[in-house]
Amino acid sequence: MASIVQRASGLWQAKVRKAGAKPVSRTFATKLQAREWAAAQEADIARGDWRDLRIARRMTVTQLLNRYESDVLPGKKSRHVAKYHVARFREDLGHLVLTALTGAALAEWRDARLRCVAAATVNRELSTLGGVLTWARKDLGLPIEHVVSAIRRPVQGRARDRRLEGDEEQRLLDALEDHAGDVQGTKRAGAYRVGTRNPWMRPLVQIAIETAMRQGELLALTWDNVDLKTQTAHLEDTKNGESRTVPLTGRAVAVLEALPRPPGGRMFPLTAQAVELAWKRACKRAGIEGLHFHDLRHEAASRLFELGLNVMEVASITGHKDLRSLKRYTHIDPAHLARKIADLKSQQQPGPSAPRRGRKKNAG
């Protein structure tokens, strides 16, 4: 039921009452506008589509993101990355109230963001915002539009197929090794140091290539979860929510045996930011362009296939549930395939054929 009254200011207030809910009201410049709004509200109530938007009109995107960051993010495996996404939306869209976060507003943000970063980055950021809105609708009961599902997602480019090429692996490892350079210091004795003094960065890269573990899995790995005798590393908490045990090659075991064991139990006591900075510097020193740390996982998965392991065996090592995703991580070297085909063909070459024996004729 709706009521329309004129206030002392001359404005018109429309108030709609719905059974079991607090009345909602809006103020308009004209009586006609108030009547039209009240009629629309009553129509929504009759259809069962009425929503109480008062909280959504008062709450800003920043307030919603702050609550999500404090209540939900601490329990997320991807909280470190999602925190950057939340900060991005807080900066770009935080001033809007939730009812102003429309599909048109988000589409405008998407197009502006695509001028700065890749489509894959925008899609990851939108996925985080989608999670925020789903939580707000389900847990907070906010009647807001799920604008992420209402807009067109950017089309991503083809999957990365970057692998280590030529002597890049050795150059990278050399760049991560601490040693004296050729240039002498002018104000101190001895040569300038070349490489990194961080004793864990070089072995981190080596283990990544040998095991196909994710960077986060490596940084969370503890000595309690590694058995060098059985050559296995057990991962309790992985990206897909399941534990898995990864086999360690002889080279991986040798690298781990040489590692220092600091107090705290973590095998690689590094932060993700420290790894990122050391990685960029090492690639620059080695003269390597376009290589990401995550590409080492591609490299490792591809090498496992080149060794002859089947899809299920590789998936058990990498932890992929979706074999289509595993295919994106796999880029087998065409030269390796050519050698393998040549070897198979050589094995199939028939040997010298034995002379044919003629049939015996019947004596009778």
Summary of the structure (lengths in Angstrom):
residues: 364
radius of gyration: 31.4
end to end distance: 116.8
largest distance: 133.2
contacts: 924
relative contact order: 0.07
helix: 50%
strand: 11%
